[in-house]
Amino acid sequence: MKAKIRKLMTVVDETLNEQGRDVSPPVRRAAAIAVIANPFAGTYQEDLSELIEVGEELGGLLAERAVAALAIPGDKVESYGKAAAVGENGELEHAAAILHPKLGAPFRNVLGKGAALIPSSKKRGGLGVVLDIPLGHKDAAFVRSHFDGMEVRVTDAPRANEIVVAVAVTTGGRPLPRVGGLKVSEIKGEDGLR
């Protein structure tokens, strides 16, 4: 593996009740996180292919860990998202290199599908910086009930020369959604939008 991983972490969030109403079935969200060395920290590097390859490796590894934490088959995942934070000696472009060119394909392979774009966020921060992982339905971007997010952090990362990379998956959308839009039962899943 090209990624020099210092730490792996998995977080599961389960909502059973919202505003005094039971959520049935409960909505479960899981994030898998890797803290890795940034090989380009503190220097400008034109060719970011090393980080692109790291993103490809992490896409499958983190997706497998997140899905396993939900204890469901990959094809039962409804929403997904990804995020990265670089330490102070990194560039946002380092996070982009990991998240965009190649992380998505192995992530989708674990899920069996994923027609919609994978929502993402990037930031720079210090130890314990909060990652807001945006979430959207994996097969249809217009499903408003699944516009959501999951907040995670690693208390001792990223160090100045590290990158924190996370993917998140869910068993459903927001608890008790009621703002309209395309319903899960109406998804065609052909164009990534509807």
C-alpha positions in Angstrom: 0.0 0.0 0.0 1.3 3.4 -0.9 -0.5 5.2 1.9 1.5 5.5 5.0 -1.4 5.1 7.5 -0.8 6.2 11.1 -4.3 5.5 12.3 -7.7 4.1 11.2 -10.9 4.9 13.0 -14.6 3.9 12.5 -17.6 5.8 13.9 -21.2 4.7 13.9 -24.1 7.0 14.6 -27.7 5.6 15.1 -30.8 7.8 15.4 -33.6 6.1 17.3 -35.8 9.1 18.2 -36.3 12.6 16.8 -38.3 15.2 18.5 -40.1 12.6 20.7 -41.0 10.4 17.7 -39.5 7.0 17.1 -37.4 6.5 14.0 -38.2 3.1 12.7 -36.1 1.6 11.3 -33.4 3.7 13.0 -31.1 5.6 10.6 -27.5 4.5 10.9 -24.5 6.3 9.5 -20.9 5.1 9.6 -17.7 6.8 8.7 -14.3 5.2 8.2 -11.3 7.5 8.6 -7.6 7.2 7.8 -4.9 9.4 9.0 -2.0 9.3 6.5 1.3 11.0 5.9 1.3 13.7 3.3 4.3 13.1 1.1 4.1 16.7 -0.3 3.7 18.6 2.9 5.6 21.8 2.9 6.6 21.7 -0.8 4.9 22.5 -4.1 4.6 19.4 -6.3 3.2 19.6 -9.8 2.6 15.9 -10.2 0.1 14.7 -7.6 -0.2 11.2 -9.0 1.1 9.6 -5.8 -1.8 11.1 -3.9 -4.3 10.1 -6.6 -3.1 6.5 -6.2 -3.4 6.7 -2.4 -7.0 7.9 -3.0 -7.7 4.8 -5.0 -6.3 2.5 -2.3 -8.3 4.3 0.4 -11.6 4.3 -1.5 -11.9 0.6 -1.2 -10.4 0.2 2.2 -12.5 2.8 3.9 -15.7 1.9 2.1 -15.3 -1.7 3.2 -14.7 -0.6 6.8 -17.7 1.8 6.8 -20.1 -0.8 5.3 -18.9 -3.5 7.7 -19.6 -1.1 10.6 -23.3 -0.9 9.4 -23.4 -4.7 9.3 -25.3 -4.6 6.0 -24.5 -5.6 2.4 -22.9 -2.9 0.4 -25.8 -2.7 -2.0 -28.1 -1.8 0.9 -26.3 1.5 1.5 -28.4 4.5 0.6 -26.2 7.5 0.9 -22.5 8.3 0.7 -20.0 11.1 1.0 -16.3 11.8 1.4 -14.1 14.4 3.0 -10.4 15.2 3.7 -8.5 17.7 5.8 -4.9 18.5 5.3 -2.6 19.7 8.1 -1.0 23.1 8.1 1.8 22.2 5.7 -0.6 20.7 3.2 -2.6 22.2 0.3 -6.3 21.8 -0.5 -5.1 20.4 -3.8 -3.6 17.5 -1.8 -7.0 16.7 -0.4 -8.5 17.1 -3.9 -6.0 14.7 -5.4 -7.0 12.0 -2.9 -10.8 12.5 -3.2 -11.5 13.2 -6.8 -9.7 11.3 -9.6 -9.8 7.7 -8.4 -11.3 7.3 -4.9 -14.9 7.0 -6.2 -14.6 3.8 -8.3 -13.4 1.5 -5.6 -15.9 3.1 -3.2 -18.7 2.4 -5.6 -17.5 -1.2 -6.2 -17.9 -2.0 -2.5 -21.5 -0.7 -2.8 -22.3 -2.4 -6.1 -23.5 0.8 -7.6 -23.5 4.6 -7.1 -24.8 6.5 -10.1 -24.7 9.9 -8.3 -21.7 12.1 -7.7 -20.2 11.4 -4.3 -20.6 14.7 -2.3 -17.3 15.9 -0.9 -15.6 18.6 1.2 -12.0 19.6 1.7 -10.3 21.8 4.3 -7.1 22.7 6.1 -6.9 22.4 9.9 -5.0 21.4 13.0 -5.4 18.7 15.5 -9.0 17.7 16.1 -10.4 19.7 13.2 -14.0 18.7 12.4 -14.7 17.1 9.1 -18.2 17.7 7.8 -18.9 14.8 5.4 -21.7 15.8 3.0 -24.1 13.0 2.2 -26.4 12.4 -0.8 -28.3 9.4 -2.1 -25.9 7.1 -4.0 -28.0 6.6 -7.0 -30.1 9.8 -7.4 -28.9 13.3 -6.4 -32.4 14.7 -6.4 -33.6 12.7 -3.4 -33.9 15.6 -0.9 -34.6 13.3 2.1 -30.9 12.2 1.8 -29.3 15.7 1.7 -27.5 15.3 5.0 -24.0 15.3 6.6 -22.0 13.5 9.2 -19.5 15.2 11.5 -16.4 13.4 12.6 -13.0 14.3 14.0 -9.8 12.6 15.1 -8.5 14.3 18.3 -4.8 14.0 17.4 -5.0 14.6 13.7 -4.1 16.0 11.2 -0.6 16.8 12.3 1.1 19.4 10.2 2.4 16.8 7.7 -0.7 14.6 7.6 -4.0 14.2 5.8 -7.3 12.9 7.4 -9.4 11.1 4.8 -13.0 9.9 5.5 -15.9 8.2 3.8 -19.4 7.9 5.1 -22.3 5.6 4.3 -25.8 5.4 5.6 -28.9 3.1 5.8 -31.3 5.9 5.1 -31.8 9.6 4.8 -32.5 12.2 7.5 -34.9 11.0 10.3 -38.5 11.9 9.6 -37.9 13.8 6.3 -40.8 16.0 5.1 -39.5 18.7 2.7 -40.7 17.0 -0.5 -38.6 16.0 -3.6 -38.0 12.8 -5.3 -38.8 9.8 -3.1 -36.6 6.7 -2.8 -39.4 4.6 -4.3 -39.3 6.8 -7.4 -35.6 6.5 -8.2 -34.6 5.3 -11.6 -30.9 5.3 -10.9 -29.8 5.8 -14.5 -28.4 9.3 -14.8 -27.3 9.9 -11.2 -29.9 12.6 -10.8 -33.3 10.9 -10.6 
